[in-house]
């Protein structure tokens, strides 16, 4: 056997790879396994070919804490955006009322 030949060649793919489009959490409870020290979030993975599959996203305690912080931040940003949108809509409505009184 020459130095460039291996006894275990790479397997030939049997199908074209399917790429992930996105994943979404399922409306199920997150499960914590104390013995494994990990949480499992049920998710549906969507593939670019239109198919999907259910699986779990496994998180360590540190990843759960980081995820909690990130979710809290995005909830705050959404709340701020909604508040700003409401204020702008109210200001525009008030401007229309005042403009109509002239």
C-alpha positions as CSV (number, residue, x, y, z in Angstrom):
1,X,0.0,0.0,0.0
2,X,1.4,3.4,-0.9
3,X,1.6,6.3,1.6
4,X,-1.3,8.1,-0.2
5,X,-3.6,5.1,-0.2
6,X,-5.8,4.4,2.8
7,X,-7.5,1.2,3.8
8,X,-10.7,3.0,4.7
9,X,-11.7,5.3,1.9
10,X,-14.4,8.0,2.5
11,X,-17.9,6.7,1.9
12,X,-19.7,7.9,-1.2
13,X,-22.7,9.9,-0.3
14,X,-25.9,8.1,-1.3
15,X,-28.0,11.3,-1.7
16,X,-27.7,15.0,-2.0
17,X,-27.4,16.7,1.4
18,X,-30.5,18.6,2.5
19,X,-29.7,21.9,4.2
20,X,-31.5,23.3,7.2
21,X,-33.7,26.4,6.6
22,X,-34.6,27.1,10.2
23,X,-35.8,25.5,13.5
24,X,-38.7,26.4,15.6
25,X,-39.5,25.4,19.2
26,X,-42.6,23.2,19.6
27,X,-45.3,24.2,22.0
28,X,-44.2,21.7,24.6
29,X,-42.4,22.0,27.9
30,X,-38.7,22.2,28.2
31,X,-37.5,19.1,30.1
32,X,-34.7,19.1,32.6
33,X,-32.8,15.9,33.3
34,X,-31.0,16.3,36.6
35,X,-28.8,13.2,36.2
36,X,-27.6,14.2,32.8
37,X,-27.5,17.9,33.9
38,X,-29.1,19.1,30.7
39,X,-32.3,20.4,29.3
40,X,-34.1,19.3,26.2
41,X,-36.2,21.8,24.1
42,X,-38.4,20.1,21.6
43,X,-38.0,21.7,18.1
44,X,-39.0,21.2,14.5
45,X,-36.2,21.5,12.0
46,X,-37.3,22.7,8.6
47,X,-35.2,21.8,5.6
48,X,-34.9,23.8,2.3
49,X,-36.5,21.0,0.4
50,X,-39.8,21.6,2.3
51,X,-39.5,18.7,4.7
52,X,-39.2,18.9,8.4
53,X,-38.3,16.7,11.4
54,X,-38.9,16.9,15.1
55,X,-36.0,16.6,17.5
56,X,-34.7,18.1,20.7
57,X,-32.2,20.9,21.3
58,X,-30.0,19.7,24.2
59,X,-28.7,22.5,26.4
60,X,-26.2,22.5,29.3
61,X,-27.1,24.5,32.4
62,X,-24.8,27.3,31.2
63,X,-26.4,27.3,27.8
64,X,-29.9,27.5,29.5
65,X,-28.7,30.5,31.5
66,X,-27.3,32.2,28.4
67,X,-30.5,31.5,26.4
68,X,-32.6,32.9,29.3
69,X,-30.6,36.2,29.2
70,X,-30.9,36.4,25.4
71,X,-34.7,35.8,25.5
72,X,-35.1,38.4,28.2
73,X,-33.2,40.9,26.1
74,X,-35.3,40.3,23.0
75,X,-38.5,40.5,25.0
76,X,-37.3,43.9,26.3
77,X,-36.5,45.1,22.7
78,X,-39.9,43.9,21.4
79,X,-41.6,45.7,24.3
80,X,-39.7,48.9,23.6
81,X,-40.5,48.7,19.9
82,X,-44.2,48.2,20.6
83,X,-44.2,51.1,23.0
84,X,-42.5,53.3,20.5
85,X,-44.9,52.2,17.7
86,X,-47.9,53.0,20.0
87,X,-46.5,56.5,20.9
88,X,-45.9,57.3,17.2
89,X,-49.4,56.2,16.2
90,X,-50.9,58.3,19.0
91,X,-48.8,61.3,18.0
92,X,-49.9,60.9,14.4
93,X,-53.5,60.6,15.4
94,X,-53.3,63.7,17.6
95,X,-51.6,65.6,14.7
96,X,-54.5,64.7,12.4
97,X,-57.0,65.8,15.0
98,X,-55.2,69.1,15.6
99,X,-54.8,69.6,11.8
100,X,-58.5,69.1,11.2
101,X,-59.5,71.7,13.8
102,X,-57.9,74.6,11.9
